[in-house]
Amino acid sequence: MTKRGWSQSDLARESNVPVSTLSGILNGRSAGHSSNFTMILDALFPGTKTVAAVGRLRGKQEAEVQRRQSEARQALTGLWDEATRRISPNGGRSGRSSARSRGPVEPPAPGPEGTGAGARGDSAPHVDQFTRRALLGIHEAIPLPADADSDADLAVDLPLYVARDVDTQLRAALTGFKTTGGFALLLGGPAAGKTRTAHEALLAVVPDWTFVVPADGASVETLAADFPADGGSAGIVLWLDELQSFLAGPVPLAAATVRSLLAEAAPPVIIVGTMWPDVYERLRAVGAGRGSGDRGEGPAGSLPEEIRASARNAREVLAMAQRFDLAAFRPGEWERAAAVAAADPRIAHALRHKGDFSLPQVLAGVPELLHRWNTADQPYGKAILTAAVTARRAGHRLAVPGGFLEAVAPSFLNGRQRAAAGAAWFDDALAWACEPVFPHTEIALLSPCGQTMGRVDGYRVSDVLARHLDINWLTVPPDVWPVMVAAADPEARRQIGYNAMKAGYPDVARAAFQDEADRGDLNAMFDLGLLASSEGDPDEARHMLTSVAESGYPLAMYNLAGVLHGQGDLDGARHWYRRAAEAGTVFAMIKLGELLYALGEREEGLAWVRRAVDYGGQAAMTSYAQLLRAEGLIAAARHWLVRAAEEQYSPARQLLAAQLYEDGDVAGARRWLTVAAEDTAGSNVHRTSAMHALGEMYRHLGDLDRARGWWERAADLPPFRRGKVNPAGVVSMYALGLLAHQQEDVSTARRWFCRAAEAGSTDAVYALGVMAHAEGDTVAAGRFWRRAAESGQVDAMLRLGWQAARQGDVPDCAHWLSQAAEKGSGIAEMALGVLFSETDPTAARHWLARAAERGIPRAVGLLAKALEQTGDAADAEEARRWRAGRPSDDGPSDDGPFEDVCAEDGPPGGRGPQSA
């Protein structure tokens, strides 16, 4: 006998099948296990075994199993409709909040190219037929309470829809798109409601349009290539949930394809996409991802799609979209939620969390997920989840293999926890992580997934937790990286390699790239070229990048040009910058324009940078402003610099601040530097630079306390990569040492100089030598100076030369002075002239002439004296010319000893803090 009047919750309870499993079977999301069919049918129709028998298949071919299970599902769905028709006012459908003109239909099987559900024409479902939550990408909702009113006709999968403030604007846009086509992009974080909002808008505006759900960018390209002139419906909706994934991969969705679909398709096409706001900002910013040519050094934890996408292509795609922001749940939306709370107890539950979470977050179980994470006394389960989030953020596919989790999780445990682990630690931890936070749901921190019936291929970590955890690549244990590389597929391996490179593990990155590069993969070869360049191996970088550039890859052209430029090959740099610029790489346009301008080809140089500005980007505006300023067009230059600064480009802000300070506008300079320093969305490299500049500004103004405060903040800001430093932070450490030394605080000065020296400041090493010498420790002083001099520090070379001269070691003195002279030190050149004045007059005059040409007054006097002593009339005439043009000089006399030339005394850092 049929059980009349049951809700899905009733049936789930009676059959002992979870609500989510039951809903998945009825809606076609899941084939279900044979035992599920038996339990459901036995509960719904006691004694009925006919259909259930179809599900009891063992040892059959997979295709046959799937066919028979599909038949069983269809039969079961019919029986379910018959059983519920009398209790449902809308004829047996599952109580959605809006009326539907059609019942659910089976999505067509994926096409040969993996195009996913919704191919084309009449065989594809329409918008109002495609209502399955999981296929749409909508988060599973918290369950209805057991005592919920069964007559309320509430959907198990989806709570009642609460109208959003953005609905009016979004639906108006879609209405306009019905005739012209269009692109709507909804921005919001995890569980913000963007996917549900988008689908409800489509249901309201274009319910009878064909609904296409492609799998990836390649699928869209395939679909676009053979869209028929007559699509068999009023129009086509292209559903691109998580749009960034379509802009990534081997075949990203091309801007030209989007443009063609919007402008040329008949019937019209509406593209609907969703994206997290931070991903949107990074993709649309100049310098995000490879399109900038600098690999987009962004904050740790950036999503993999940014790196794989061409930034220019991504920017062009995003520029065609009309953006709709779903920010925090607004007061009016809460009021509308309160109005329907009596009808849906899940919304009533959400209202109790008002102020802590948005309504969509509560409905998706976010409070419960975060509560389980924050309060659990399960270190092994948390280690598994940390490993899963780390892998996902590093570049792994959404499903992370269980073997990887078991291998990596111990790295996130301490020694005591590892020692206390039982034999079944992993199974127990995995069970805890996968346990739903609500009974009869699949809302969990970790979820198993697979492509084949009965087999788990991997585990997907909750979007909520992936966003909640702040993964800093600098703190990921070193032994995790090789395991991540070994467990990844080629595309993910390259992404993980890139993040390993950011984290300061070049060997791991090289291993990630090498195998694919050896097979001729151009992306991997490109990665190896960038790695070699970042590691200071321009020859290897040139070798790798040349092959890729010659294949026609514009970003390889750009990076190759940069390597050649750094090696002084200006013709080669110009050639490859031009080719990359002509291919549309914005940074190549900028660099080509700057190079041409520097070479005297000003008009063409300006034209290229202006073209880059037209493509869009704050870096182009900043470069153009500098060239215009060099042309004397001050007002126009300031216009573009202000625009770039207002668009949150930190280098423009700092350059603008410097110009304002030069103009006497101290308040304006302070304002722009402060904005740049406090911009937590910006890179720490730029922030430390702004902080250091603020410290310098306050030092010049005499406010040493504020100068110290900004320098300390800059010094303490973390570096952007393990093993690397923020250059301005190091300069700030050195400045703090100088300040403390000037205030006679020797211990503080030494502490800051030591920190700066450890971070790579040769000026700080030199300063430590000066302090040691002042304390009478000449051996330590010489050791510090030699260390600094061997790293290229000129003052240390001069000190070593002076020290060798005091000891009578002329060869060593000449060696160090020559080193300093080759670095451009006029003092060293003058000292060499004095050193050789008795033994090699010709060499003496050579070095004195070089110093005199730099305008050093004493060098002019010494050179004139040396020329006069030759007895040659021509030399005497030249000496008169030098004396006639000699600058004023308040220094030592020309007859002073050698030691006067290499001054012995002075502050630890006579040149002062370097510019950041």
C-alpha positions in Angstrom: 0.0 0.0 0.0 1.3 3.4 -0.9 2.3 5.7 1.9 0.4 8.9 1.2 1.2 12.4 2.6 4.9 11.8 3.1 7.5 14.5 2.7 11.0 13.7 1.5 12.1 14.0 5.2 9.4 11.4 6.1 10.6 9.0 3.4 14.2 9.5 4.4 13.4 8.7 8.0 11.4 5.6 7.2 13.8 4.2 4.6 16.9 5.1 6.7 18.4 6.9 3.7 19.9 10.4 4.3 17.9 13.2 2.9 20.7 14.4 0.7 21.1 10.9 -0.8 17.4 10.6 -1.4 17.2 14.1 -3.0 20.2 13.3 -5.1 18.6 10.2 -6.5 15.3 11.9 -7.2 17.0 14.9 -8.8 19.5 12.9 -10.9 22.6 14.1 -9.1 23.5 10.7 -7.9 22.9 7.2 -9.2 22.7 5.9 -5.6 23.6 2.5 -4.3 21.4 -0.5 -5.0 20.6 -0.8 -1.3 19.2 2.8 -1.4 16.7 1.8 -4.0 15.6 -1.3 -2.0 15.2 0.7 1.2 13.3 3.6 -0.5 10.9 1.3 -2.4 10.3 -0.9 0.6 9.4 2.1 2.6 7.2 3.8 -0.1 5.6 0.6 -1.5 5.9 -2.3 1.0 6.3 -5.5 -0.8 7.2 -4.0 -4.1 10.5 -5.5 -5.4 10.1 -5.2 -9.1 11.9 -1.9 -9.6 14.3 -2.5 -6.8 15.6 -5.6 -8.5 16.9 -3.4 -11.3 19.3 -1.9 -8.9 20.7 -5.2 -7.6 23.5 -5.6 -10.1 26.8 -7.2 -9.4 29.6 -7.9 -11.7 28.0 -6.2 -14.8 29.7 -3.9 -17.2 29.7 -0.3 -16.0 27.7 1.0 -18.9 25.0 -1.6 -18.4 25.0 -0.9 -14.6 24.5 2.8 -15.3 21.7 2.2 -17.8 19.8 -0.1 -15.5 20.3 2.3 -12.5 19.0 5.2 -14.7 15.9 3.1 -15.5 15.4 2.4 -11.8 15.7 6.1 -11.0 13.2 7.0 -13.7 10.8 4.4 -12.4 11.3 5.5 -8.8 10.8 9.1 -9.8 7.5 8.2 -11.4 6.4 6.3 -8.3 7.4 9.2 -6.1 5.4 11.6 -8.3 2.3 9.3 -8.0 2.8 9.0 -4.2 3.1 12.8 -3.6 0.7 14.2 -6.2 -2.3 14.3 -3.8 -0.4 16.2 -1.1 1.4 18.8 -3.3 -0.5 21.8 -4.6 1.8 22.2 -7.6 1.3 18.7 -9.0 4.0 16.8 -7.3 7.0 19.1 -7.7 9.2 19.6 -4.8 8.0 22.9 -3.4 10.4 25.5 -5.0 9.7 29.1 -4.1 8.7 30.0 -7.6 6.2 28.3 -9.9 7.7 26.2 -12.6 6.3 25.4 -16.0 8.2 22.1 -16.4 9.3 19.3 -14.2 12.9 18.1 -13.8 14.5 16.4 -16.8 17.6 14.4 -17.1 20.6 16.4 -18.3 22.1 15.1 -21.5 25.3 13.1 -21.3 28.5 15.1 -21.8 29.5 15.5 -25.4 32.6 14.1 -26.9 34.6 17.2 -25.9 33.4 17.2 -22.3 31.0 20.0 -22.9 29.0 19.1 -19.8 25.3 19.5 -19.3 23.2 21.5 -21.7 24.6 21.1 -25.1 22.5 23.0 -27.6 19.1 23.0 -29.2 15.9 21.2 -28.1 17.9 18.4 -26.4 19.2 20.7 -23.8 17.2 21.6 -20.7 15.7 25.0 -20.3 16.4 27.3 -17.4 13.3 26.3 -15.4 14.1 22.6 -16.0 17.6 22.8 -14.6 17.0 23.3 -10.9 19.4 20.8 -9.3 21.3 22.5 -6.6 24.6 20.6 -6.9 24.8 20.9 -10.7 24.2 24.7 -10.4 27.0 25.0 -7.8 24.7 26.1 -5.0 25.8 25.2 -1.5 23.8 22.5 0.2 21.4 24.0 2.8 21.0 23.1 6.4 18.2 20.5 6.9 14.6 21.2 7.8 14.0 20.5 11.4 12.3 17.2 12.2 9.1 19.0 13.4 8.8 21.2 10.3 5.3 21.5 8.9 4.9 18.9 6.2 2.1 20.9 4.6 4.4 23.9 4.0 5.6 22.6 0.7 9.2 23.4 1.4 12.0 22.2 -0.8 14.5 19.9 0.9 17.4 21.2 -1.2 16.7 24.9 -1.2 15.2 27.2 1.4 12.7 29.9 0.3 14.4 32.5 -1.7 14.8 35.9 0.1 14.9 38.7 -2.4 18.3 40.5 -2.6 18.7 44.2 -3.0 20.6 43.5 -6.3 17.7 41.6 -7.8 16.0 44.7 -9.3 19.2 45.8 -11.1 20.2 42.3 -12.1 16.8 41.4 -13.5 16.6 44.7 -15.4 19.9 44.0 -17.0 18.8 40.5 -18.0 15.7 41.9 -19.5 17.7 44.1 -21.6 20.0 41.2 -22.6 17.0 39.3 -24.0 17.3 41.2 -27.2 21.0 42.1 -27.4 22.7 39.4 -25.4 24.9 40.3 -22.4 27.3 39.2 -19.7 26.4 39.4 -16.0 29.0 38.7 -13.4 28.1 38.3 -9.7 30.8 38.9 -7.2 30.7 37.5 -3.6 32.7 35.3 -1.2 31.9 31.7 -0.4 28.3 31.2 0.5 27.4 34.8 -0.3 24.3 33.7 -2.3 25.6 34.7 -5.7 24.8 31.5 -7.5 21.3 31.2 -6.1 20.6 34.9 -6.8 21.8 34.5 -10.4 19.6 31.4 -11.1 16.5 32.9 -9.5 17.0 36.0 -11.7 17.2 33.7 -14.8 14.1 31.9 -13.7 12.2 35.2 -13.4 13.4 36.7 -16.7 14.3 33.9 -19.2 12.8 30.6 -17.9 12.3 29.1 -21.4 15.9 29.8 -22.6 18.2 26.9 -23.3 20.6 26.4 -20.3 24.2 25.4 -21.1 26.6 24.4 -18.4 30.1 23.9 -19.9 32.9 22.1 -18.0 35.8 24.5 -18.8 37.2 27.1 -21.2 37.8 24.5 -23.9 34.2 23.4 -23.7 33.0 27.0 -24.2 35.3 27.3 -27.3 33.8 24.1 -28.7 30.3 25.2 -28.0 30.9 28.6 -29.6 32.3 27.1 -32.7 29.1 25.3 -33.7 26.3 27.4 -32.1 23.6 27.1 -34.7 22.1 30.1 -36.3 18.8 29.0 -34.9 19.3 27.7 -31.4 15.8 26.2 -31.2 14.7 28.5 -28.3 14.3 32.2 -27.5 17.9 32.4 -26.4 20.8 30.6 -24.7 22.1 31.0 -21.2 25.8 30.1 -20.8 26.3 29.3 -17.1 29.9 29.9 -16.0 29.9 29.4 -12.2 33.4 30.1 -10.8 34.4 32.1 -13.9 38.1 32.1 -13.1 38.3 28.4 -13.8 37.2 29.1 -17.4 40.0 31.6 -17.8 42.6 29.0 -16.8 43.8 25.7 -18.1 45.3 24.6 -21.4 42.6 26.3 -23.4 41.3 29.3 -21.5 38.1 31.0 -22.6 39.2 33.7 -25.1 38.0 37.2 -25.0 37.4 37.0 -28.7 35.0 34.1 -28.2 33.0 36.0 -25.6 32.9 39.0 -27.8 31.6 36.9 -30.7 29.0 35.2 -28.6 27.7 38.6 -27.3 27.8 40.4 -30.7 27.1 37.7 -33.3 25.2 34.8 -31.9 21.6 34.2 -33.0 19.5 33.6 -30.9 21.0 35.9 -28.3 23.3 34.6 -25.6 23.3 35.6 -22.0 26.5 34.7 -20.1 26.2 34.5 -16.3 29.3 34.1 -14.2 30.3 34.1 -10.5 33.6 34.9 -8.9 35.1 35.8 -5.5 35.8 39.6 -5.3 39.5 39.2 -4.5 40.1 36.9 -7.5 38.3 39.5 -9.7 40.5 42.3 -8.5 43.7 40.3 -9.0 42.7 39.2 -12.5 41.6 42.6 -13.7 44.7 44.4 -12.2 47.7 45.0 -14.4 50.4 42.7 -13.2 48.1 39.9 -12.1 49.2 36.5 -13.4 51.4 35.9 -16.3 49.9 38.5 -18.5 52.0 41.2 -16.8 55.2 39.4 -17.6 56.3 39.4 -14.0 54.3 36.4 -12.8 52.2 38.7 -10.6 53.9 38.5 -7.2 50.8 38.6 -5.1 50.0 37.8 -1.5 50.3 34.2 -0.4 47.3 32.0 -0.9 46.3 33.5 -4.2 44.2 31.2 -6.3 45.8 29.1 -8.9 43.7 30.4 -11.8 45.3 33.8 -11.6 48.7 32.4 -12.5 47.6 30.2 -15.3 45.5 32.8 -17.1 46.7 35.5 -19.4 46.1 38.7 -17.6 45.3 40.6 -20.7 42.8 38.0 -21.9 41.2 37.9 -18.4 41.0 41.6 -18.2 39.3 41.8 -21.5 36.8 39.1 -20.6 36.0 40.8 -17.3 35.7 44.2 -19.0 32.8 42.9 -21.1 30.8 41.8 -18.0 28.3 44.0 -16.1 29.3 43.5 -12.4 26.8 42.9 -9.6 28.2 42.8 -6.0 26.7 40.8 -3.3 28.3 42.3 -0.3 27.2 41.9 3.3 23.5 41.0 3.8 21.8 44.4 4.0 19.2 45.6 6.5 16.4 45.5 3.9 17.3 41.9 3.0 17.2 40.9 6.7 13.7 42.5 6.9 12.5 40.4 3.9 14.0 37.3 5.6 12.1 38.1 8.7 8.9 38.3 6.7 9.2 34.7 5.4 10.8 33.2 8.5 7.5 31.8 9.7 7.1 29.9 6.5 10.6 28.4 6.5 12.2 27.4 9.9 15.7 27.4 8.3 15.4 31.1 7.7 14.1 31.6 11.2 17.3 29.8 12.4 19.4 32.1 10.3 17.9 35.2 11.8 19.3 34.1 15.2 22.8 34.6 13.7 22.2 38.1 12.4 25.2 40.2 13.0 27.7 37.4 12.9 27.0 35.8 9.5 25.0 36.6 6.5 21.8 34.7 5.8 23.2 32.7 2.9 26.2 31.7 5.1 24.0 30.4 7.9 21.8 28.5 5.4 25.0 26.9 4.0 26.1 25.8 7.5 29.0 28.2 7.7 28.6 28.8 11.5 28.6 25.1 12.2 31.5 24.4 10.0 33.7 27.1 11.5 32.6 26.1 15.0 33.7 22.5 14.4 37.0 23.7 13.1 37.6 26.2 15.9 36.5 24.0 18.8 37.5 20.5 17.8 40.0 18.6 20.0 41.1 16.6 16.9 44.6 17.5 16.0 44.9 14.7 13.4 41.6 15.7 11.7 42.7 19.3 11.7 46.1 18.3 10.2 44.3 16.5 7.4 42.2 19.6 6.7 45.2 21.9 6.8 46.9 19.6 4.3 43.9 19.6 2.0 43.6 23.4 2.1 47.3 23.9 1.5 47.2 21.5 -1.5 44.1 23.3 -2.9 45.6 26.7 -2.5 48.9 25.6 -3.9 47.3 24.4 -7.1 45.9 20.9 -6.7 42.6 20.1 -8.2 39.6 20.4 -6.0 39.8 16.7 -5.1 42.9 15.8 -3.1 44.0 12.2 -3.1 43.7 10.4 0.3 47.3 9.1 0.0 48.5 12.7 -0.2 46.6 13.7 2.9 48.0 10.7 4.8 51.5 11.5 3.7 51.4 15.3 4.4 49.2 15.6 7.5 52.1 14.5 9.9 54.0 17.7 8.8 51.3 19.8 10.4 51.5 17.9 13.8 54.1 18.4 16.5 56.4 15.7 17.7 54.2 14.7 20.7 51.1 14.4 18.5 53.0 12.2 16.0 54.3 10.0 18.8 50.8 9.6 20.4 49.1 8.6 17.1 47.4 5.3 17.1 47.4 2.7 14.3 44.1 4.0 12.9 44.9 7.7 13.3 44.3 8.5 9.7 41.0 6.6 9.3 39.7 8.1 12.5 40.8 11.6 11.5 39.3 11.2 8.1 36.0 10.0 9.5 35.9 13.1 11.8 36.7 15.5 9.0 34.1 14.0 6.7 31.4 13.8 9.3 28.5 16.1 8.4 27.8 18.9 10.8 24.0 18.2 10.4 22.5 14.7 10.3 21.2 13.5 6.9 23.3 16.1 5.0 26.6 16.3 3.3 27.7 19.6 4.8 31.1 18.8 6.1 34.6 20.2 6.3 35.8 17.5 3.9 33.8 15.4 1.4 34.7 12.3 -0.5 34.2 12.4 -4.3 34.8 10.1 -7.2 34.1 9.6 -10.9 33.4 5.8 -10.7 30.7 4.1 -8.7 31.8 2.9 -5.4 35.3 4.4 -5.5 36.7 7.5 -3.7 39.1 9.3 -6.0 39.9 12.1 -3.5 38.5 14.5 -1.0 37.3 18.1 -1.5 37.7 20.5 1.3 34.9 23.0 2.1 35.1 26.3 0.2 34.3 27.9 3.6 37.4 26.5 5.3 39.6 27.1 2.2 38.7 30.8 2.4 38.9 30.9 6.2 42.4 29.5 6.7 45.2 31.9 5.9 47.8 29.8 4.3 51.2 31.5 4.3 53.6 29.8 1.9 56.5 31.0 4.1 55.2 28.7 7.0 54.3 25.6 5.0 56.7 22.8 6.2 59.5 22.2 3.7 58.8 18.4 3.4 55.2 19.2 2.2 56.3 20.7 -1.1 57.9 17.6 -2.7 54.9 15.5 -1.7 52.5 18.0 -3.3 54.6 17.9 -6.5 54.7 14.1 -6.6 50.9 13.8 -6.1 49.9 16.4 -8.7 49.0 16.2 -12.4 51.2 18.1 -14.8 49.1 21.3 -14.9 48.7 21.4 -11.1 52.4 20.5 -10.7 53.5 23.6 -12.6 51.2 25.7 -10.4 52.6 24.1 -7.2 56.1 24.7 -8.5 55.3 28.4 -9.0 54.1 28.7 -5.4 57.1 26.8 -4.2 59.2 29.4 -6.0 57.3 32.1 -4.2 57.9 30.3 -0.9 61.6 30.2 -1.5 62.1 26.6 -2.6 63.7 26.8 -6.0 64.8 23.2 -6.0 61.2 22.0 -5.5 60.0 24.4 -8.3 62.7 23.1 -10.6 61.6 19.5 -10.0 58.0 20.5 -10.6 58.8 22.0 -14.0 61.6 19.8 -15.2 59.8 16.6 -16.4 57.3 18.5 -18.5 60.0 20.8 -19.8 62.1 17.8 -20.9 59.0 16.6 -22.8 58.9 19.9 -24.7 56.1 21.5 -22.8 56.4 25.2 -23.5 54.6 26.3 -20.3 57.1 24.3 -18.2 60.0 25.6 -20.2 58.7 29.1 -19.6 58.5 28.4 -15.9 62.1 27.2 -15.8 63.2 30.3 -17.6 61.5 32.5 -15.1 63.0 30.5 -12.3 66.5 30.8 -13.7 66.0 34.5 -14.1 64.8 34.9 -10.5 67.8 32.8 -9.3 70.3 35.1 -11.1 71.1 32.8 -14.0 70.5 34.9 -17.0 72.2 32.5 -19.4 69.9 29.6 -18.5 66.9 32.0 -18.5 67.9 33.2 -22.0 68.3 29.6 -23.2 64.9 28.5 -21.9 62.9 31.6 -22.8 64.3 31.8 -26.4 62.8 28.5 -27.4 59.4 29.5 -26.0 59.5 33.0 -27.4 60.4 31.7 -30.9 57.3 29.5 -30.7 55.2 32.7 -30.5 54.4 32.9 -26.8 54.2 36.7 -26.1 55.0 36.5 -22.4 58.1 34.6 -23.1 59.1 37.3 -25.6 58.6 39.9 -22.9 60.5 38.1 -20.2 63.3 37.2 -22.7 63.5 40.9 -23.6 63.9 41.7 -19.9 66.8 39.2 -19.5 68.5 40.6 -22.6 68.0 44.2 -21.4 69.6 43.3 -18.1 72.6 41.8 -20.0 73.0 45.0 -21.9 71.8 43.6 -25.3 69.7 46.5 -26.2 69.1 45.4 -29.8 67.9 42.0 -28.7 65.7 43.6 -26.0 64.2 46.0 -28.4 63.4 43.2 -30.9 61.6 41.0 -28.4 59.9 43.9 -26.6 58.5 44.9 -29.9 57.3 41.5 -30.8 55.6 41.1 -27.4 54.1 44.5 -27.7 52.8 43.9 -31.1 51.1 40.8 -29.7 49.3 42.9 -27.1 51.4 42.4 -24.0 50.9 45.7 -22.1 54.1 45.6 -20.0 56.1 45.0 -23.2 54.5 48.2 -24.7 55.7 50.1 -21.6 59.2 48.7 -21.6 59.6 49.2 -25.3 58.4 52.8 -25.1 60.8 53.5 -22.2 63.7 51.9 -24.0 63.1 53.8 -27.2 62.7 57.0 -25.3 66.0 56.4 -23.5 67.7 55.7 -26.9 66.5 59.1 -28.2 63.5 57.8 -30.2 61.2 59.9 -28.1 58.2 60.1 -30.4 57.9 56.4 -31.0 58.6 55.7 -27.3 55.8 58.0 -26.2 53.5 56.4 -28.7 54.1 52.9 -27.4 53.5 53.9 -23.7 50.4 55.8 -24.7 49.1 52.7 -26.5 49.7 50.8 -23.2 47.6 53.4 -21.4 44.8 52.9 -23.9 44.9 49.1 -23.1 44.4 50.1 -19.5 46.6 49.8 -16.4 48.1 51.9 -13.7 51.6 51.0 -14.5 51.2 52.4 -18.0 49.7 55.6 -16.7 52.7 56.0 -14.3 55.2 55.4 -17.0 53.5 57.8 -19.3 53.4 60.4 -16.6 57.1 60.2 -16.2 57.8 60.5 -19.9 55.5 63.5 -20.1 57.3 65.1 -17.2 60.6 64.5 -19.0 59.0 66.3 -22.0 58.2 69.3 -19.8 54.4 68.6 -19.9 54.0 69.0 -16.2 50.2 69.3 -16.0 49.5 66.4 -18.3 52.1 64.3 -16.4 50.4 65.1 -13.1 47.0 64.2 -14.5 48.1 60.6 -15.4 50.0 60.2 -12.2 47.0 61.2 -10.1 44.8 58.8 -12.0 47.2 55.9 -11.4 47.4 56.8 -7.7 43.7 57.0 -7.4 43.4 53.5 -8.9 45.4 52.2 -6.0 48.8 51.7 -7.7 51.4 52.0 -5.0 54.4 53.1 -7.1 52.3 55.9 -8.5 51.2 57.0 -5.0 54.8 57.1 -3.9 56.0 58.9 -7.0 53.2 61.5 -6.7 54.1 61.9 -3.0 57.8 62.6 -3.9 56.7 65.3 -6.5 54.3 66.9 -4.1 57.1 67.0 -1.4 59.4 68.7 -3.9 56.6 71.2 -4.7 56.3 72.0 -1.0 53.0 70.2 -0.5 54.1 68.2 2.6 50.5 67.4 3.6 49.7 66.0 0.2 52.9 63.9 0.2 52.1 62.6 3.7 48.6 61.7 2.7 49.6 59.6 -0.4 52.4 57.9 1.4 50.2 57.0 4.3 47.5 55.6 2.0 50.2 53.4 0.3 51.6 52.3 3.6 48.3 51.3 5.1 47.0 49.5 2.0 46.8 46.0 3.4 45.6 44.7 0.0 48.9 45.8 -1.5 52.2 43.9 -1.5 54.5 44.2 1.5 57.3 45.3 -0.8 55.3 48.4 -1.8 54.1 49.0 1.7 57.5 48.9 3.2 58.7 51.3 0.6 56.0 53.8 1.5 56.8 53.3 5.2 60.4 54.0 4.7 59.7 57.0 2.6 57.5 58.4 5.4 60.3 57.9 7.9 62.7 59.8 5.6 60.2 62.6 5.2 59.8 62.9 8.9 63.6 62.8 9.4 64.0 65.7 7.0 61.3 67.6 8.9 63.1 67.0 12.2 60.5 64.7 13.7 62.8 61.8 14.6 60.2 60.0 16.8 57.8 59.6 13.9 60.6 58.7 11.6 61.6 56.0 14.0 58.0 54.7 14.2 57.6 54.3 10.4 61.1 52.7 10.0 60.3 50.2 12.8 57.0 49.3 11.1 58.8 48.8 7.7 61.5 46.7 9.4 59.0 44.4 11.0 56.8 43.8 8.0 57.2 40.2 6.8 59.0 39.5 3.5 57.1 38.4 0.4 59.0 35.1 0.1 61.0 32.7 2.3 64.6 33.6 2.1 63.9 37.0 0.6 63.5 40.4 2.1 61.6 43.6 1.6 64.3 45.9 0.3 62.9 49.0 1.9 62.5 47.1 5.2 66.3 46.4 5.2 67.1 50.0 4.4 64.8 51.0 7.3 66.8 48.7 9.7 70.0 50.4 8.5 68.4 53.9 9.0 67.3 52.9 12.5 70.9 51.9 13.3 72.2 55.2 12.0 69.6 57.1 14.0 70.5 55.2 17.2 74.2 55.8 16.6 73.7 59.5 16.1 71.8 59.5 19.4 74.8 57.6 21.0 72.6 54.6 21.8 75.3 52.1 20.8 73.5 48.9 21.8 70.4 49.8 19.8 72.5 50.8 16.9 74.4 47.5 16.9 71.1 45.6 17.2 69.6 47.3 14.1 72.9 47.1 12.1 73.1 43.3 12.9 69.5 42.8 11.7 70.1 44.7 8.5 73.4 42.9 7.9 71.7 39.5 8.4 69.1 40.6 5.8 71.8 41.4 3.3 72.7 45.1 3.8 76.4 45.6 3.0 76.1 49.2 4.3 75.2 47.7 7.7 78.1 45.3 7.6 80.4 48.3 6.9 78.8 50.2 9.8 79.5 47.4 12.1 83.2 47.6 11.0 83.3 51.3 11.8 81.8 50.7 15.2 84.3 47.9 15.9 87.2 50.2 14.8 85.9 53.0 17.1 86.0 50.5 19.9 89.6 49.6 19.1 89.0 46.2 17.6 90.8 46.6 14.3 90.8 42.9 13.6 87.0 42.7 13.8 86.7 46.0 11.8 88.9 44.6 9.0 86.8 41.4 9.0 83.5 43.4 8.6 85.0 45.7 6.0 86.4 42.8 3.9 83.0 41.1 4.0 81.2 44.3 2.9 83.9 45.0 0.3 83.6 41.6 -1.3 79.9 42.2 -1.7 80.7 45.5 -3.5 80.4 48.1 -0.7 82.6 51.0 -1.9 83.2 52.7 1.5 84.5 49.4 2.9 86.9 49.2 -0.1 88.2 52.6 0.8 88.6 51.7 4.4 90.5 48.6 3.5 92.7 50.6 1.1 93.4 53.1 3.9 94.1 50.3 6.4 96.6 48.6 4.0 98.3 51.9 3.4 98.8 52.4 7.1 100.4 49.0 7.2 102.6 49.7 4.3 101.0 47.1 2.1 100.9 49.0 -1.2 99.7 46.2 -3.5 96.7 45.5 -1.2 96.0 49.2 -1.0 96.1 49.5 -4.8 93.9 46.5 -5.1 91.1 47.8 -3.0 91.3 51.3 -4.3 91.2 50.0 -7.9 88.1 48.0 -7.0 86.4 51.1 -5.6 87.5 53.2 -8.6 85.9 50.7 -10.9 82.7 51.1 -8.9 82.8 54.9 -9.8 84.4 56.3 -6.6 86.1 59.6 -7.3 87.7 59.5 -3.9 89.3 56.1 -4.8 90.5 57.6 -8.1 92.1 60.5 -6.3 93.7 58.3 -3.7 95.2 56.1 -6.5 96.7 59.3 -8.0 98.3 60.1 -4.7 99.4 56.5 -4.2 101.2 56.4 -7.6 102.5 60.0 -7.5 106.1 58.9 -6.5 106.3 55.5 -8.3 104.3 55.9 -11.5 103.6 59.5 -12.5 101.7 58.6 -15.7 99.3 56.3 -13.8 99.0 59.0 -11.1 98.0 61.6 -13.7 95.5 59.1 -15.3 93.7 58.5 -12.0 93.8 62.2 -10.9 92.3 63.2 -14.3 89.4 60.8 -13.8 88.7 62.2 -10.4 89.1 65.8 -11.6 86.6 65.1 -14.4 84.1 64.3 -11.6 84.5 67.9 -10.3 86.4 67.0 -7.1 88.2 70.2 -6.2 91.2 68.6 -4.5 91.7 66.2 -7.4 91.8 69.2 -9.7 94.5 70.8 -7.6 96.5 67.6 -7.4 96.2 67.0 -11.2 97.4 70.6 -11.9 100.4 70.2 -9.6 101.3 66.9 -11.3 101.1 68.4 -14.7 103.2 71.4 -13.7 105.9 69.0 -12.4 106.4 67.3 -15.8 108.2 70.4 -17.2 106.3 70.1 -20.5 104.8 73.4 -21.8 101.6 71.7 -23.0 101.1 70.1 -19.6 101.7 73.5 -17.9 99.0 75.0 -20.2 96.6 72.2 -19.3 97.3 72.8 -15.6 96.4 76.5 -16.0 93.1 75.5 -17.6 92.3 73.1 -14.7 93.2 75.7 -12.1 91.1 78.4 -13.8 88.0 76.2 -13.7 88.6 74.7 -10.3 85.6 74.7 -8.0 85.8 76.3 -4.6 87.3 73.9 -2.0 87.2 74.2 1.8 88.9 70.8 2.2 92.5 69.8 3.0 95.3 71.4 1.0 96.7 69.7 -2.0 99.9 68.9 -0.1 98.0 66.8 2.5 99.0 63.2 3.2 97.5 60.1 1.7 95.5 59.5 4.8 93.6 62.8 4.3 92.3 61.4 1.0 90.9 58.3 2.6 89.4 60.0 5.7 89.8 57.8 8.7 86.9 59.1 10.9 83.2 59.5 10.3 79.9 58.0 11.0 79.2 54.3 10.4 77.3 55.1 7.3 78.7 58.2 5.8 76.4 58.1 2.8 73.2 57.9 4.8 70.3 55.5 4.2 69.9 54.4 0.7 66.7 55.2 -1.2 64.1 52.5 -1.1 
